[in-house]
Each structure stands twice: as structure tokens, then as C-alpha cells.
């Protein structure tokens, strides 16, 4: 990202600071407008990049077997595959692999649990990744 920003300021570097700052402002405005237009064209409730990540995790979730741990809220699962085991809490949106905790996007273990319960994954994506139009 830094290299891309440096590239856009390449022609402005030898100019006075005011012209440099104006050039950066124009570049950022164009970038924001183009991203906003992309967002407005999208019909999904989740950002396209997040949807791509989720699709990859859906492919990785194949073969993981969720087992309900017997809690009253029906949210705690142990997910296993080939002697590997992870604990997923759907209500707290956590997994012992820590990917769901770090990114706020369900990991493949969480996806397996959501599939098992027939839950919509979009309801479990953090609000910062959703469209508010």
C-alpha cells in the first residue's frame, strides 16, 4: 500500500509542498469516490472482499465435523478433523484457532458450526464489514 501511494506522488515530489498536498488530496478523493461507487453497485449485505474470504473458508470447512458440547444455549462446539480439534463458541464468535477472534470473520471451524445449525453466515460478520447505505 505504501508503494502504491509513493507511486501516485511520484510526479508531485519536486513541486512545492502546497501543490504536493493538493495532489494527494485529489488522489484520495478520486480513490474514495471510486470505492464508494463499487460499494453502491454491490447488492450483497457484506463487502465483496469479505465475501471472497468467506468463500475460501467455506471450501476449507469441508471435512470438519462439529459436535455439540451440550451447553444450554446450543452455541459451544468441538470441531474435529484428522485428530485436530478446536472449540468454537458461536454466541461469543470465538474459536480456539483465534482466527475468528482476530479478524471478526468466522474461520473454517466456525463455518462448519454455522452450516451444522443452518445459520446465515452474514449475521455473524462484524458490523464494520457490512454495508450501511
Secondary structure as UniProt FT lines:
FT   HELIX           2..8
FT   HELIX           10..12
FT   TURN            13..14
FT   HELIX           17..41
FT   HELIX           48..60
FT   TURN            61..63
FT   STRAND          65..68
FT   TURN            72..73
FT   STRAND          76..81
FT   TURN            82..83
FT   STRAND          84..89
FT   TURN            90..93
FT   STRAND          94..95
FT   TURN            96..97
FT   HELIX           99..103
FT   HELIX           108..116
FT   TURN            117..118
FT   HELIX           121..124
FT   HELIX           127..129
//
